[in-house]
Amino acid sequence: MSAAAPRVDVAVVGAGLAGLECAGRLAARGVSVLLADRRRDLARQVHTTGIFVRRTLEDFPFPEDALGPAIRHVTLWSPAGRRLDLESRETEFRVGRMGTIYTRRLADAVAAGVEWAPGWRLLGVTAAAGGSRLAFDSRGGPRAVTARFVIGADGAASLVARELGLDRNREWIVGVEDVFTGVPLEGPPRLHAILEPRLAPGYIAWVAADGVEVHVGTAGYPGRFEPVAALDRLLAARPAGLDLARGRWRERRGGRIPVGGVLPRIACPRGLLVGDAAGAVSPLTAGGLDPCLRLSALAAEVTASALAGDGAALGRYAGHGFRARFVSRLWMRRAIAAVRLPALAELACLLLRTPPGRALAAHVFFGRGSFPDVGVEVGEARPGGAWQPAPPGSPAAAAQRRR
Ligand SMILES: Cc1cc2nc3c(=O)[nH]c(=O)nc-3n(C[C@H](O)[C@H](O)[C@H](O)COP(=O)(O)OP(=O)(O)OC[C@H]3O[C@@H](n4cnc5c(N)ncnc54)[C@H](O)[C@@H]3O)c2cc1C
């Protein structure tokens, strides 16, 4: 990257999954894109467990070696240790090897023409002739870029949202997890969800054990627990009967997860928000990977159209439309947040053992409701960044037809 302030069509701030997806799709359409992240190495400081759901796996291809083994089994644990086992005939989850996914997607995006600015931390955005001026801090000193359009893919506490006067996340939970390898697994790969309000107030603790990696984590409302102490208690309790001491500890991950639903105002003439910055996370499951990919597909399309002179394009990028689809999930979030006593959680688990309760649990874990359709073909990503509609007859095309 040269020290001279470049002028680009689009500056994407943040190279998480949302920013990478947006930048790659825009470059593939011939838009000049600068992608900046305060991190230098995207394989480090990963903050997500990386569980991808079936719907994402069907629509967005990932290299086979970037995903863990298929998970079809889920066990829901009550505070008293009673288990409810659920099984699906399909592959419901796979744990992404996120360092590999980020670095491959970055290589694809760069091959498509994206200008990569590693180690650039955004300091501020000001209005400038024909767009915005972005000021960054970097190892090499201050940097400035002028962009016709700014995409804020800078996570839950987005500075771009603040600088552009867009809506900002106000409700979140905090998650922390440890990753292990080499832990012996009895039985098939399994996702364990532990409903225990003292360990995970307002959410669940989890163990994702795919036979290669084990992720043990917990999340909840800040102010109602101390995340690291809760994780330590969980680890000490031999979660899901796993003998973690026989494996190797690899890393600790964690961060904020916005759970207030997609923000209403996520676009203005100078820019837009994607991913966590836009609140695009399921308020119920706190899954954000599928929403950030889907919303990024739409963001890239409306941005390219707006830059090409379509004055109405940005009107299609309104959070209100997506919020309506989240109403029931927001209510379920309120209900879960209200469960503060273990006895109440035990009762809820008891109800989930009844046939309608079991059906509800299967719907939450195995349903295809992670994020509404965004109204564009999400298509397939190809090496080199050329994003194309799914070819007829492919699983992705079949999934697109089903919707
Ligand atoms: C502990 C935990 C576990 C989770 N597990 C799952 C899961 O299993 N499945 C699932 O679907 N979802 C999960 N989520 C949610 C999911 O990880 C997020 O919704 C998703 O990763 C959001 O991607 P993003 O690209 O929007 O944001 P991020 O991945 O947060 O990327 C934002 C990027 O912006 C950069 N950035 C921020 N500020 C600046 C700045 N000022 N200047 C330059 N760069 C900046 C950051 O360095 C970062 O690279 C989890 C979240 C947490 C915290």
PDBQT file of the ligand as one rigid body, heavy atoms in Angstrom, charges set to zero:
ROOT
HETATM    1  C1  LIG A 501     -17.732 -15.841  21.422  1.00  0.00    +0.000 C 
HETATM    2  C2  LIG A 501     -18.571 -15.730  20.159  1.00  0.00    +0.000 A 
HETATM    3  C3  LIG A 501     -18.991 -16.895  19.529  1.00  0.00    +0.000 A 
HETATM    4  C4  LIG A 501     -19.797 -16.813  18.377  1.00  0.00    +0.000 A 
HETATM    5  N1  LIG A 501     -20.148 -17.968  17.764  1.00  0.00    +0.000 NA
HETATM    6  C5  LIG A 501     -20.902 -17.915  16.638  1.00  0.00    +0.000 A 
HETATM    7  C6  LIG A 501     -21.219 -19.107  15.951  1.00  0.00    +0.000 A 
HETATM    8  O1  LIG A 501     -20.775 -20.190  16.329  1.00  0.00    +0.000 OA
HETATM    9  N2  LIG A 501     -22.011 -19.029  14.836  1.00  0.00    +0.000 N 
HETATM   10  C7  LIG A 501     -22.497 -17.829  14.386  1.00  0.00    +0.000 A 
HETATM   11  O2  LIG A 501     -23.244 -17.815  13.391  1.00  0.00    +0.000 OA
HETATM   12  N3  LIG A 501     -22.172 -16.667  15.014  1.00  0.00    +0.000 NA
HETATM   13  C8  LIG A 501     -21.375 -16.684  16.108  1.00  0.00    +0.000 A 
HETATM   14  N4  LIG A 501     -21.010 -15.519  16.727  1.00  0.00    +0.000 N 
HETATM   15  C9  LIG A 501     -21.396 -14.256  16.076  1.00  0.00    +0.000 C 
HETATM   16  C10 LIG A 501     -20.516 -14.056  14.820  1.00  0.00    +0.000 C 
HETATM   17  O3  LIG A 501     -19.191 -14.395  15.117  1.00  0.00    +0.000 OA
HETATM   18  C11 LIG A 501     -20.550 -12.608  14.335  1.00  0.00    +0.000 C 
HETATM   19  O4  LIG A 501     -21.907 -12.249  14.145  1.00  0.00    +0.000 OA
HETATM   20  C12 LIG A 501     -19.774 -12.444  13.022  1.00  0.00    +0.000 C 
HETATM   21  O5  LIG A 501     -18.464 -12.938  13.148  1.00  0.00    +0.000 OA
HETATM   22  C13 LIG A 501     -19.767 -10.973  12.640  1.00  0.00    +0.000 C 
HETATM   23  O6  LIG A 501     -18.887 -10.752  11.565  1.00  0.00    +0.000 OA
HETATM   24  P1  LIG A 501     -18.541  -9.263  11.146  1.00  0.00    +0.000 P 
HETATM   25  O7  LIG A 501     -17.669  -9.381   9.953  1.00  0.00    +0.000 OA
HETATM   26  O8  LIG A 501     -19.761  -8.447  11.074  1.00  0.00    +0.000 OA
HETATM   27  O9  LIG A 501     -17.736  -8.659  12.378  1.00  0.00    +0.000 OA
HETATM   28  P2  LIG A 501     -16.317  -9.035  12.965  1.00  0.00    +0.000 P 
HETATM   29  O10 LIG A 501     -15.957 -10.437  12.719  1.00  0.00    +0.000 OA
HETATM   30  O11 LIG A 501     -16.347  -8.538  14.375  1.00  0.00    +0.000 OA
HETATM   31  O12 LIG A 501     -15.296  -8.154  12.118  1.00  0.00    +0.000 OA
HETATM   32  C14 LIG A 501     -15.127  -6.796  12.373  1.00  0.00    +0.000 C 
HETATM   33  C15 LIG A 501     -13.736  -6.430  11.901  1.00  0.00    +0.000 C 
HETATM   34  O13 LIG A 501     -13.608  -5.015  11.996  1.00  0.00    +0.000 OA
HETATM   35  C16 LIG A 501     -12.328  -4.709  12.483  1.00  0.00    +0.000 C 
HETATM   36  N5  LIG A 501     -12.406  -3.384  13.110  1.00  0.00    +0.000 N 
HETATM   37  C17 LIG A 501     -13.168  -3.007  14.154  1.00  0.00    +0.000 A 
HETATM   38  N6  LIG A 501     -12.968  -1.708  14.422  1.00  0.00    +0.000 NA
HETATM   39  C18 LIG A 501     -12.071  -1.264  13.502  1.00  0.00    +0.000 A 
HETATM   40  C19 LIG A 501     -11.461   0.000  13.276  1.00  0.00    +0.000 A 
HETATM   41  N7  LIG A 501     -11.721   1.081  14.044  1.00  0.00    +0.000 N 
HETATM   42  N8  LIG A 501     -10.571   0.110  12.261  1.00  0.00    +0.000 NA
HETATM   43  C20 LIG A 501     -10.285  -0.966  11.477  1.00  0.00    +0.000 A 
HETATM   44  N9  LIG A 501     -10.829  -2.172  11.663  1.00  0.00    +0.000 NA
HETATM   45  C21 LIG A 501     -11.711  -2.320  12.660  1.00  0.00    +0.000 A 
HETATM   46  C22 LIG A 501     -12.015  -5.827  13.465  1.00  0.00    +0.000 C 
HETATM   47  O14 LIG A 501     -10.626  -5.979  13.652  1.00  0.00    +0.000 OA
HETATM   48  C23 LIG A 501     -12.648  -7.026  12.771  1.00  0.00    +0.000 C 
HETATM   49  O15 LIG A 501     -11.728  -7.709  11.950  1.00  0.00    +0.000 OA
HETATM   50  C24 LIG A 501     -20.193 -15.553  17.866  1.00  0.00    +0.000 A 
HETATM   51  C25 LIG A 501     -19.743 -14.376  18.486  1.00  0.00    +0.000 A 
HETATM   52  C26 LIG A 501     -18.935 -14.461  19.611  1.00  0.00    +0.000 A 
HETATM   53  C27 LIG A 501     -18.448 -13.191  20.256  1.00  0.00    +0.000 C 
ENDROOT
TORSDOF 0
